[in-house]
Amino acid sequence: MRSSLHHYSYRSLDDHVTRMTRYATLMASELHGEGRRVSLAGVLLRPAWRFVRGMVVKRGLLDGWRGLAFHLVEARYVREKYLRLWMLQHADDAKFAARDAQRPGHID
């Protein structure tokens, strides 16, 4: 090819964020269904690592403001995915605790 090829995966920032929100919800449900769990530390650290990996390791810095915007959205996606998983697993913990509390002979 003699000319540049530009590929735009998303129509706009809103389109990108909307898709990532949908994907985060789907992935959290899938991970939860597989029995995967995440700690609160994972909820906090995984998004930071995704951002650093994208900007430094994969050289997103070289893409300027577009790289920054893309990797901020990617880190937001990771944060939302694992936060949703964390919330799902804690909802399960609360259900089990409530169920156990209703059993005869249960002592707190």
Biotite code that builds the C-alpha atoms (Angstrom):
import biotite.structure as struc

atoms = struc.array([
    struc.Atom([0.000, 0.000, 0.000], chain_id="A", res_id=1, res_name="MET", atom_name="CA", element="C"),
    struc.Atom([1.233, 3.434, -0.842], chain_id="A", res_id=2, res_name="ARG", atom_name="CA", element="C"),
    struc.Atom([-1.142, 5.373, 1.402], chain_id="A", res_id=3, res_name="SER", atom_name="CA", element="C"),
    struc.Atom([-2.105, 5.283, 5.056], chain_id="A", res_id=4, res_name="SER", atom_name="CA", element="C"),
    struc.Atom([-4.931, 3.066, 6.201], chain_id="A", res_id=5, res_name="LEU", atom_name="CA", element="C"),
    struc.Atom([-7.066, 4.504, 8.977], chain_id="A", res_id=6, res_name="HIS", atom_name="CA", element="C"),
    struc.Atom([-9.307, 2.152, 10.910], chain_id="A", res_id=7, res_name="HIS", atom_name="CA", element="C"),
    struc.Atom([-11.820, 3.705, 13.266], chain_id="A", res_id=8, res_name="TYR", atom_name="CA", element="C"),
    struc.Atom([-13.258, 1.033, 15.564], chain_id="A", res_id=9, res_name="SER", atom_name="CA", element="C"),
    struc.Atom([-15.684, 3.434, 17.214], chain_id="A", res_id=10, res_name="TYR", atom_name="CA", element="C"),
    struc.Atom([-17.811, 6.248, 15.847], chain_id="A", res_id=11, res_name="ARG", atom_name="CA", element="C"),
    struc.Atom([-17.287, 8.479, 18.860], chain_id="A", res_id=12, res_name="SER", atom_name="CA", element="C"),
    struc.Atom([-16.220, 8.511, 22.485], chain_id="A", res_id=13, res_name="LEU", atom_name="CA", element="C"),
    struc.Atom([-19.835, 7.879, 23.495], chain_id="A", res_id=14, res_name="ASP", atom_name="CA", element="C"),
    struc.Atom([-19.989, 4.866, 21.190], chain_id="A", res_id=15, res_name="ASP", atom_name="CA", element="C"),
    struc.Atom([-16.765, 3.475, 22.658], chain_id="A", res_id=16, res_name="HIS", atom_name="CA", element="C"),
    struc.Atom([-17.883, 3.979, 26.278], chain_id="A", res_id=17, res_name="VAL", atom_name="CA", element="C"),
    struc.Atom([-21.336, 2.504, 25.580], chain_id="A", res_id=18, res_name="THR", atom_name="CA", element="C"),
    struc.Atom([-19.838, -0.621, 24.031], chain_id="A", res_id=19, res_name="ARG", atom_name="CA", element="C"),
    struc.Atom([-17.329, -1.051, 26.830], chain_id="A", res_id=20, res_name="MET", atom_name="CA", element="C"),
    struc.Atom([-20.098, -0.748, 29.440], chain_id="A", res_id=21, res_name="THR", atom_name="CA", element="C"),
    struc.Atom([-22.092, -3.457, 27.673], chain_id="A", res_id=22, res_name="ARG", atom_name="CA", element="C"),
    struc.Atom([-19.014, -5.683, 27.364], chain_id="A", res_id=23, res_name="TYR", atom_name="CA", element="C"),
    struc.Atom([-18.116, -5.163, 31.050], chain_id="A", res_id=24, res_name="ALA", atom_name="CA", element="C"),
    struc.Atom([-21.597, -6.285, 32.113], chain_id="A", res_id=25, res_name="THR", atom_name="CA", element="C"),
    struc.Atom([-21.470, -9.343, 29.866], chain_id="A", res_id=26, res_name="LEU", atom_name="CA", element="C"),
    struc.Atom([-17.947, -10.327, 30.929], chain_id="A", res_id=27, res_name="MET", atom_name="CA", element="C"),
    struc.Atom([-18.683, -9.911, 34.642], chain_id="A", res_id=28, res_name="ALA", atom_name="CA", element="C"),
    struc.Atom([-21.704, -12.198, 34.288], chain_id="A", res_id=29, res_name="SER", atom_name="CA", element="C"),
    struc.Atom([-19.674, -14.742, 32.341], chain_id="A", res_id=30, res_name="GLU", atom_name="CA", element="C"),
    struc.Atom([-16.804, -14.705, 34.847], chain_id="A", res_id=31, res_name="LEU", atom_name="CA", element="C"),
    struc.Atom([-19.281, -15.012, 37.713], chain_id="A", res_id=32, res_name="HIS", atom_name="CA", element="C"),
    struc.Atom([-20.937, -17.963, 36.011], chain_id="A", res_id=33, res_name="GLY", atom_name="CA", element="C"),
    struc.Atom([-17.533, -19.642, 35.720], chain_id="A", res_id=34, res_name="GLU", atom_name="CA", element="C"),
    struc.Atom([-17.019, -19.204, 39.467], chain_id="A", res_id=35, res_name="GLY", atom_name="CA", element="C"),
    struc.Atom([-14.262, -16.606, 39.096], chain_id="A", res_id=36, res_name="ARG", atom_name="CA", element="C"),
    struc.Atom([-13.759, -14.232, 41.999], chain_id="A", res_id=37, res_name="ARG", atom_name="CA", element="C"),
    struc.Atom([-11.922, -10.952, 42.457], chain_id="A", res_id=38, res_name="VAL", atom_name="CA", element="C"),
    struc.Atom([-10.652, -9.180, 45.551], chain_id="A", res_id=39, res_name="SER", atom_name="CA", element="C"),
    struc.Atom([-11.120, -5.511, 46.251], chain_id="A", res_id=40, res_name="LEU", atom_name="CA", element="C"),
    struc.Atom([-7.406, -5.092, 45.543], chain_id="A", res_id=41, res_name="ALA", atom_name="CA", element="C"),
    struc.Atom([-8.014, -6.606, 42.098], chain_id="A", res_id=42, res_name="GLY", atom_name="CA", element="C"),
    struc.Atom([-10.815, -4.124, 41.463], chain_id="A", res_id=43, res_name="VAL", atom_name="CA", element="C"),
    struc.Atom([-8.403, -1.299, 42.271], chain_id="A", res_id=44, res_name="LEU", atom_name="CA", element="C"),
    struc.Atom([-5.157, -2.555, 40.729], chain_id="A", res_id=45, res_name="LEU", atom_name="CA", element="C"),
    struc.Atom([-6.229, -4.283, 37.504], chain_id="A", res_id=46, res_name="ARG", atom_name="CA", element="C"),
    struc.Atom([-7.475, -1.060, 35.832], chain_id="A", res_id=47, res_name="PRO", atom_name="CA", element="C"),
    struc.Atom([-4.248, 0.745, 36.757], chain_id="A", res_id=48, res_name="ALA", atom_name="CA", element="C"),
    struc.Atom([-2.188, -2.070, 35.260], chain_id="A", res_id=49, res_name="TRP", atom_name="CA", element="C"),
    struc.Atom([-4.305, -2.051, 32.068], chain_id="A", res_id=50, res_name="ARG", atom_name="CA", element="C"),
    struc.Atom([-3.636, 1.671, 31.688], chain_id="A", res_id=51, res_name="PHE", atom_name="CA", element="C"),
    struc.Atom([0.113, 1.396, 32.338], chain_id="A", res_id=52, res_name="VAL", atom_name="CA", element="C"),
    struc.Atom([0.417, -1.637, 30.081], chain_id="A", res_id=53, res_name="ARG", atom_name="CA", element="C"),
    struc.Atom([-1.380, 0.150, 27.259], chain_id="A", res_id=54, res_name="GLY", atom_name="CA", element="C"),
    struc.Atom([0.368, 3.473, 27.576], chain_id="A", res_id=55, res_name="MET", atom_name="CA", element="C"),
    struc.Atom([3.899, 2.322, 28.392], chain_id="A", res_id=56, res_name="VAL", atom_name="CA", element="C"),
    struc.Atom([4.402, -1.341, 27.517], chain_id="A", res_id=57, res_name="VAL", atom_name="CA", element="C"),
    struc.Atom([2.378, -1.193, 24.292], chain_id="A", res_id=58, res_name="LYS", atom_name="CA", element="C"),
    struc.Atom([3.579, 2.373, 23.616], chain_id="A", res_id=59, res_name="ARG", atom_name="CA", element="C"),
    struc.Atom([0.177, 4.053, 23.548], chain_id="A", res_id=60, res_name="GLY", atom_name="CA", element="C"),
    struc.Atom([2.050, 7.224, 24.496], chain_id="A", res_id=61, res_name="LEU", atom_name="CA", element="C"),
    struc.Atom([3.139, 7.443, 20.877], chain_id="A", res_id=62, res_name="LEU", atom_name="CA", element="C"),
    struc.Atom([-0.515, 7.839, 19.815], chain_id="A", res_id=63, res_name="ASP", atom_name="CA", element="C"),
    struc.Atom([-0.824, 11.161, 21.633], chain_id="A", res_id=64, res_name="GLY", atom_name="CA", element="C"),
    struc.Atom([-4.191, 12.252, 22.941], chain_id="A", res_id=65, res_name="TRP", atom_name="CA", element="C"),
    struc.Atom([-5.964, 9.478, 21.040], chain_id="A", res_id=66, res_name="ARG", atom_name="CA", element="C"),
    struc.Atom([-3.863, 6.845, 22.801], chain_id="A", res_id=67, res_name="GLY", atom_name="CA", element="C"),
    struc.Atom([-4.546, 8.491, 26.139], chain_id="A", res_id=68, res_name="LEU", atom_name="CA", element="C"),
    struc.Atom([-8.305, 8.578, 25.518], chain_id="A", res_id=69, res_name="ALA", atom_name="CA", element="C"),
    struc.Atom([-8.365, 4.975, 24.284], chain_id="A", res_id=70, res_name="PHE", atom_name="CA", element="C"),
    struc.Atom([-6.422, 3.595, 27.231], chain_id="A", res_id=71, res_name="HIS", atom_name="CA", element="C"),
    struc.Atom([-8.430, 5.602, 29.763], chain_id="A", res_id=72, res_name="LEU", atom_name="CA", element="C"),
    struc.Atom([-11.597, 4.022, 28.360], chain_id="A", res_id=73, res_name="VAL", atom_name="CA", element="C"),
    struc.Atom([-9.943, 0.583, 28.415], chain_id="A", res_id=74, res_name="GLU", atom_name="CA", element="C"),
    struc.Atom([-8.964, 1.037, 32.080], chain_id="A", res_id=75, res_name="ALA", atom_name="CA", element="C"),
    struc.Atom([-12.529, 2.139, 32.837], chain_id="A", res_id=76, res_name="ARG", atom_name="CA", element="C"),
    struc.Atom([-13.798, -1.043, 31.168], chain_id="A", res_id=77, res_name="TYR", atom_name="CA", element="C"),
    struc.Atom([-11.525, -3.214, 33.322], chain_id="A", res_id=78, res_name="VAL", atom_name="CA", element="C"),
    struc.Atom([-12.562, -1.340, 36.479], chain_id="A", res_id=79, res_name="ARG", atom_name="CA", element="C"),
    struc.Atom([-16.253, -1.744, 35.678], chain_id="A", res_id=80, res_name="GLU", atom_name="CA", element="C"),
    struc.Atom([-15.911, -5.427, 34.737], chain_id="A", res_id=81, res_name="LYS", atom_name="CA", element="C"),
    struc.Atom([-14.187, -6.373, 37.973], chain_id="A", res_id=82, res_name="TYR", atom_name="CA", element="C"),
    struc.Atom([-16.341, -4.091, 40.112], chain_id="A", res_id=83, res_name="LEU", atom_name="CA", element="C"),
    struc.Atom([-19.435, -5.769, 38.681], chain_id="A", res_id=84, res_name="ARG", atom_name="CA", element="C"),
    struc.Atom([-17.915, -9.211, 39.343], chain_id="A", res_id=85, res_name="LEU", atom_name="CA", element="C"),
    struc.Atom([-17.064, -8.158, 42.907], chain_id="A", res_id=86, res_name="TRP", atom_name="CA", element="C"),
    struc.Atom([-20.631, -6.947, 43.443], chain_id="A", res_id=87, res_name="MET", atom_name="CA", element="C"),
    struc.Atom([-22.075, -10.191, 42.026], chain_id="A", res_id=88, res_name="LEU", atom_name="CA", element="C"),
    struc.Atom([-19.943, -12.347, 44.306], chain_id="A", res_id=89, res_name="GLN", atom_name="CA", element="C"),
    struc.Atom([-20.902, -10.228, 47.338], chain_id="A", res_id=90, res_name="HIS", atom_name="CA", element="C"),
    struc.Atom([-24.582, -10.485, 46.404], chain_id="A", res_id=91, res_name="ALA", atom_name="CA", element="C"),
    struc.Atom([-24.099, -14.264, 46.411], chain_id="A", res_id=92, res_name="ASP", atom_name="CA", element="C"),
    struc.Atom([-22.379, -14.085, 49.809], chain_id="A", res_id=93, res_name="ASP", atom_name="CA", element="C"),
    struc.Atom([-25.324, -12.108, 51.203], chain_id="A", res_id=94, res_name="ALA", atom_name="CA", element="C"),
    struc.Atom([-27.825, -14.636, 49.787], chain_id="A", res_id=95, res_name="LYS", atom_name="CA", element="C"),
    struc.Atom([-25.943, -17.535, 51.348], chain_id="A", res_id=96, res_name="PHE", atom_name="CA", element="C"),
    struc.Atom([-25.696, -15.745, 54.691], chain_id="A", res_id=97, res_name="ALA", atom_name="CA", element="C"),
    struc.Atom([-29.439, -15.007, 54.661], chain_id="A", res_id=98, res_name="ALA", atom_name="CA", element="C"),
    struc.Atom([-30.230, -18.598, 53.707], chain_id="A", res_id=99, res_name="ARG", atom_name="CA", element="C"),
    struc.Atom([-27.973, -19.961, 56.441], chain_id="A", res_id=100, res_name="ASP", atom_name="CA", element="C"),
    struc.Atom([-29.494, -17.612, 59.018], chain_id="A", res_id=101, res_name="ALA", atom_name="CA", element="C"),
    struc.Atom([-32.933, -19.090, 58.314], chain_id="A", res_id=102, res_name="GLN", atom_name="CA", element="C"),
    struc.Atom([-31.797, -22.668, 58.963], chain_id="A", res_id=103, res_name="ARG", atom_name="CA", element="C"),
    struc.Atom([-32.966, -24.205, 62.251], chain_id="A", res_id=104, res_name="PRO", atom_name="CA", element="C"),
    struc.Atom([-30.253, -24.255, 64.888], chain_id="A", res_id=105, res_name="GLY", atom_name="CA", element="C"),
    struc.Atom([-28.196, -21.516, 63.207], chain_id="A", res_id=106, res_name="HIS", atom_name="CA", element="C"),
    struc.Atom([-26.185, -19.485, 65.690], chain_id="A", res_id=107, res_name="ILE", atom_name="CA", element="C"),
    struc.Atom([-24.550, -16.168, 64.759], chain_id="A", res_id=108, res_name="ASP", atom_name="CA", element="C"),
])
